[in-house]
Amino acid sequence: MYIFYIAIVVILYIYISYYYRYSEEPTIIHSYEKLFQNNVMLEKRPIILLENEKSLEEIHKKNSPYMIKKNLDYDTSNWVRNKYKYLYIQPTDTSELHLLQASKKLTEDGIPDKDETLITLKVKKNQIIILPYHWYYYTETPINSVGVHDYISWILP
């Protein structure tokens, strides 16, 4: 019986460890909403849905209907780390969205180090950006956002 429990713990440990393995190469995936497939989200890279005509709610229901959802308020004065498995961001106006990879850290002042490479996206109103777990983001424009958890990421820090 103990071997069964040990096997469960080992399997959970391996599964959870994949949440903390980040890609080293900063790549953005571009896709059209009509052609988007959910398996692309497993690559742990930001995704931009171009020519989107749907709301955040519709995109969430289509891509992750069984996950835990939370509508979020965004503070435009700080860098924010995504605490959700996926974060759907929809700007309310054309703006720039600054991203920092999940494997990087912010300084004590809450900003990226001056030597870090940032990704800056010029996004149009109603385009949707899907950020993976632990990526940092910053914009000066108000955004609508929905955080989505599965049942494992919901308990992770």
Secondary structure, 3 states (H helix, E strand, C coil): CHHHHHHHHHHHHHHHHHHHCCCCCCCCEEEEHHHCCHHHHHHCCCEEEECCCCCHHHHHHHHCCCCEEEEECCCCCCCEECCCCEEEEEECCCEEEEEECCCCCECCCCCECCCCCCEEEEECCCCEEEEECCCEEECCCCEEEEEEECCCHHHCC
